[in-house]
Amino acid sequence: MRIGIDVRYLSHGLLGGVHTYIKHFVPALLAQAPEHQIFLYADNKRPFELADLPNNTTLRVLPYRNGLSSVQHDVWTLKQWMRRDKLDVAHFPANYGFAPPGVPAVITLHDEINIMPWWDIIKGHPKNARTVVMMTYLHLCSTQAVRQAKLILTVSEYARQQIADVGRLDLKRIVPIHHAPTPDLRRVTEAECLEAVRRKYGLTRPFILADALKNPAVVLRAWERLPEALRQQYHIVFFGRRPDVLPAVPQAVEKGYAHFLLRIPREDLVALYSQAQAFVFPSWIEGFGIPVFEAMVCGAPVIASDRGSLPEVVGGAGLLMDAEDDAVLAGHLTQILTQPAEAERWRQLGFARVAQYSWPKVAQQILTNYHRARAA
């Protein structure tokens, strides 16, 4: 089989969940498909991130001059290269893409956002011209691409249902394939390493860990409910990729019971997961929720909201709460912080949960669906 994969996310210097997905499933797929011819389509905006490609893999590098180059590649250039390579199936793992006539397309749609009604998308973003144009373009491309695709892959059963409902699509065309923990994750146990990270960020007390962009206000409300003795013994550590967090976070930092760490290196985050008394993830909505898996790999007991895909991802290996229920969250925190045996039980359940998932398993499921799309 001749397989084409749009991997431009690996030549644009991007970060985030889509990048993580492509960066890890593609090498796993290449390792499992030596009998297939695989064509990877990147461009030269940035250096390509993967090296040592196997002999059955061809890298096509499209020219990139400016932002309009991506549009040109979307609507024309990529299809021409795929046609010349005589593909049997084309995979577009970043929410949209268009195969040449006669080539079945597989789209990975990570959530329903891009195919929601236009105004629902726009109202959740800044109203400057650049953002409106970009979101409109992504909406048009994604809605058209999912209509044309033979199969749609997504990251959870929850996302599958949402995509089907919003896009009015047949559930049989949508396949959920869970993410997996990334290979750089492990539980850090070296005392010197853990101490170095605490010293680097001025962490003088044991702490719970939380994402500053994922509903931090409920974490702080729950904290106020804890007994005074616990609040004196522990701190909250918030991390985030952006500084535009809710005002409650800097207010808690000013009061002295929270820290906010901005854009910390990956290895430091792994060390923080590894020594956190709990990881709290009360997100309002998630298509998957990879930080839950990250925390479990590193041994942090997980407390997450019961919304979106999170119950599916947690899978009984963590404590759940409504995203706005600070009273229940306070009870969960009290249990974890005051009952070491319970904290250890949830830690072990987390280890067992994430052991079920790996990128080779993800790649094998994707490869199976290439065959399915070709046969459809």
Secondary structure, 3 states (H helix, E strand, C coil): CEEEEECHHHHCCCCCHHHHHHHHHHHHHHHHCCCCEEEEEEECCCCCCCCCCCCCEEEEEECCCCHHHHHHHHHHHHHHHHHHCCCCEEEECCCCCCCCCCCCEEEECCCCHHHCCHHHHHCCCCCCHHHHHHHHHHHHHHHHHHHHCCEEEECCHHHHHHHHHHHCCCHHHEEECCCCCCCCCCCCCCHHHHHHHHHHCCCCCCEEEEECCCCHHHHHHHHHHCCHHHHHHCEEEEEECCCCCCCHHHHHHHHCCEEEEECCCHHHHHHHHHHCCCEEECCCCCCCCHHHHHHHHHCCCEEEECCCCHHHHHCCCCEEECCCCHHHHHHHHHHHHHCHHHHHHHHHHHHHHHCCCCHHHHHHHHHHHHHHHHHC
